[in-house]
Amino acid sequence: MIRFDKFWKIVTSPDGSFVAAFFRDNTIRFLDIRKNRTCIIGGLSEFIEIVSISSDGRFLAAGSCNGNIYLWETSGRLIDKWP
């Protein structure tokens, strides 16, 4: 159950099939509505300010307050981090 006083922002994919919420505890929760599947991405040491979902729902990109950019598969596997 998601407590709505604990999350910072919520975004959806262009077709509305995927939802990502990022929380004040530096976790991101991704929901695939079509498959009723949830993935929690945690362990981030910095505050996430922006999240975007690819149109096909396969990737999740996030930008932090420290200027880092992360790219994950929506299964939770980190693909890359910049800089």
Secondary structure, 3 states (H helix, E strand, C coil): CCCCCCEEEEEECCCCCEEEEEECCCCEEEEECCCCEEEEECCCCCCEEEEEECCCCCEEEEEECCCCEEEEECCCCEEEEEC
